[in-house]
Amino acid sequence: ILSYIISLFITLVVLAIASIVFSFVPPYEWLIDALHDYIFVLSAFPAAFLCARTSSGKGFLTGIIAADIYILMLIILGGLIFKNAVDPSSLLKIFLLGSLSGAIGGIWGINSK
């Protein structure tokens, strides 16, 4: 649970920085999409890393599962707060990027023991 709290904190910090930047720079569509993907990848990595570090083995699988659970939590929280939090057409991309980030974080976490 601590890994998900840390990942949520990282997500909030990056979103706060992005909102400050967008207050000075006009928000282009491609920039918002790229930042959205970057935030999901960046925030799923620590969850996978910390979960795999505490597991006994299979860091790859542990990382993917941890990252997907974290992304699912973000989607559910976003759905509770906003009606259209995530575009359904981008869900596959979000989970694939999150799984890739989780796999890398899991491998790195299991090997950092």
Helices and strands as residue ranges (DSSP letters): H 2-24, H 29-54, H 59-81, G 88-90, H 91-111
